[in-house]
């Protein structure tokens, strides 16, 4: 079942066409990776999904609801979004930053957080094993610690869709693998549909259930990592000569030819 369905989405920045007749389905309760070269429209697609920008389309549904019927507050209740560069509020503790994830669920801007809100924040801080960080100033965190705090805030929204734009790009290999393991575990245990824009194809292959390839603002292919990651696609999409091998779990990985 598709949790997001898009038919013929177009978006331009001025005269520059970025998304061109883009049609795709994103499956429910899976970890879906969106891959493709720089400038192919991945982040622009994400911004359309959260209604930060609005393209023209034939049909655009989130959880079977026309996106035009969804307010920004309702979108925030359905989709937790972590952008490439998150705004970090200065002089705020990790706990209070994670608590901001509950803001879209308040009745109004003047409402107070409830006991349940605080309990949900505690639960997600514990889930991500950052309890020792909760009183720290968020500006003092390392890259890996910050990504966990951002994820805890997103999970505190208790949305059914988690959308992340290149969350591993600034992480070292160990932290990137750990973060992807956490996402995979969350997608299974919480029945959340996780959508991740990711450049590292080997990481995407290891952890994603489904991959969607974009190129030049268009949908190219969707399938399992084994179906999508092959030498022909990598050459066609990335203009890269490579060898595709398989690990002991039959997951493909790429070795560039030198």
Secondary structure, 3 states (H helix, E strand, C coil): CEEEEEEEEEEEECCEEEEEEEEEEEECCCEEEEECCCCCCHHHHHHHHCCCCCCECCEEEECCEEHHHCCHHHHHHHEEEECCCCCCCCCCEHHHHHHHHHHHHCCCCCCCCCHHHHHHHHHHHHHCCCHHHCCCEHHHCCHHHHHHHHHHHHHHCCCCEEEEECCCCCCCHHHHHHHHHHHHHHHHHCCCEEEEECCCHHHHHHHCCEEEEEECCEEEEEECHHHHCCHHHHHHHHCCCEEEEECCCCCEEEEECC
